[in-house]
Amino acid sequence: LEERDQVARAAERFRAALSIGEKRVGGGDRSIRLHIETSFARIHVARMLLREGSPEDTVGLLAAARERLAKAVAEKTQVAYANGFLSRALSVERDCFTALMGTDRTQLQIRKTLDDLDASIRWCERELPRWPAGHSNYQMYGKHIIYLRNARGWQLATDPREESRDGTQAVIDASRACELTGHQNWAYLDTLAAALAETGEFEKAVDVQQ
């Protein structure tokens, strides 16, 4: 517990220092590089918080990091440098949502997680069309969208609190994840079956599982 408190205090000091530092950053290529490097620092702190069991504290850090990194890539400024960190940010975000889905949370925490998932999906779907279909960034964003849609679909289909479930949206999300993976991923098919069952489509749910 003492170690977790130290991590939390360190993260707070980091956020305060980062806020002051970024206000002093000027324009130009040096500014972009500094934003890339502060994004790397955000990812590092997010990983540390996730490891210490605080996934709810990582989402804001990661959202700020990927926004800056994507901007650097779109402006063709130090693309390879920024892209490497962007890939890490998306990977840590997936780990974060996986951790959040596996914890016993209050209704307010569940709503916050769903809001964060919604924001991440919208962000990725905004970034995806900027790249040609064969580009590695297109594939990277596409993979992330599939994961996020499946995660939201599973949450909406299986949450133990009835008021938190939304079978219709769960079917939309799970169906999209299955379509984008050619109906070959058993985990996404499982989510679709759960979503169909939540809407009362039990025969279709059985067909999907078979």
N, C-alpha and C positions, 0 to 999 in steps of 0.2 A: 504493500500500500504506500509506503514511504517513497519507493522508486516511482510509482505511478504519479504521485504528487509532484515529484521532481520533474518528471516528463511534462506534466501539465503546466507547471510554472515556466519551464524552459520554452514551451510552445507559446505561451502568452508573451514572454519577453521577445521571442522571435517575431511574433506578429507586430508588436509595437515597433521594434527596430525596423522591420520591413516597411511599415507604413511611413516612417520618417524618411528612410532611405529612398523610397520610390518617389516621394515628393521632390527630392533634390535631383532626380535624374533628368538630364536634358534630352534633346532630340538627337537624331542621326543614328549611324550604325552602332556606335558605342552604347547608346541607350538601349537598342534592341538586344545587344549582347548582355547587358546588365539585367534586362527583363528575363532573358533566357536563364541566366544564372540564378536569379531569385526564384524562378520557377522550379529549377532543380532543387533549391533549398526547401521550397514548399513540399515537393514530392518526398524529400528525405524526411521531413518532420511528419508528413502524413503516414509514411511507412512506420516510423517510430511509434506514433500514436496507435496505429492499427495493431502493431505487435504487442503494445501494452494493454490492448483490450478496449480501446476508445474509438471504434469505427465512426461513431456519430460526429466526432470532431474533425474527421479527415475530408469530408465532402467539400466544404467551402474552400479549403486549401487547394484541393485538386481542381476545382472548377476555375479558380483564379489562374492556376498554373497553365491549364490547357488552353484557356482563352488567349493568354499572352503568347504561348508557343505556336498556336495555330495562326495567330496574326503574323508572327515572324516568318513562318513557312509560306503563308499566302503572299507576303511581300517579297518573297525570294531573298530573304536576309538570313545568311548562315543556315541554310535549309537543313543540311545533314546534321548539324549540331542541334538545332531545335527539334528535328524529327525524332532523334533518339530519345530525347526527354519526353516528347509528346507520347511516344509509344509506352514509355514507363508510366506516365501519368494515367493513361487509360488502363494499363494492367493493374496498377494499385487501386484504381477506382473499382474495377471488377472485384478485386479481393475485398474491398470495403463493403460493397453491397452484398457479397456472399456472407460476410460476417454479420451484417445487419439482419439479413433474412434468418439467420440461425439463432437469434437471441429472443428472449421473452421480453416484450416491450409493452409500454402503455399505448393507449389509443393515439395519444398525441405524437408519440415517437413513430408509430406506424405511418401516420399521416405525413409527418416530416420526411420519412424515407420515400414514400410514394411521390411527394412533391419533388424531392431530389432526383428520383428516377425520371419523372416527367421532364424536368429541366435538362437532364443529361441526354435524353432521347431527342428532344427538340434541338439541342445544340449539335449533336452528331448528324442529324438529318439536315441541318442547315449547312454543315461543312461538307457533307458527302458529295453534292453536285459540283463542287469546285474542282473535282478531279476526274480525269478520264477513267473509264471502267477498268483498264488494265494497270492503272497506277497502284503502287503499294499503299499509298494513303487511302485510296478508295477502298481497298481491301481491309485496311486497318479500321476505318470508320464503320464499314459494313459489318465486320466481325463484332465490333462493340455494340452496334445497334441490335444485332441478333441477341447478344447476351442480355442487354438491358430490357428488351421487350419480353424475353422469356422470364427474367427475374420479376418484372412487374406483373406479368400474366400469372405466375405461380403465387405471388403474394395476394393478388385479387381473387384467385380461385380457391385458395386453401386457408386463408386467415381464419383462426378459430372464432373470431368475433363476426357475427353475421353482418353487422352494420358496416364492416370494413370490406366486405366482399363485393365484387362487381363482375359477375360471370360474363356479361356481354363484352366488356372491355378485355377481360382475360382471354376470351376466345379470339378476339381480334389480334391481340398481341401474340398469343401462342401460335395462331395460324400463320402469322407473318414470319415468325421465327422458323416454323417448319417449312414454309415455302422457300425461304432463303437458304435452307440447308438441304433442299431436295427430299424432305421427309425421311432423312437418314439418321437423324440424331435422336436416340431413344429418350434422352432427358427432355428434349423439347416436345416430343410426342406425348410423353407422360404429362407434361404441363397442359397440352391441348386436351388430353383425355379428362384431366381434372377440371378444366374450364368448361368443357361440354357437360360434364356431370353437374357442375354448379348451376348450369342453365336448364337442367332437366333433360338434356339430350343423352340419356343413358345408353341407348343402342349405338349411337354414333361414338360415344366414349369407349365402349367395348370394341367396336370395329377398329378404332385408332390403336388401342392397346394390342390388338391381335396382329 
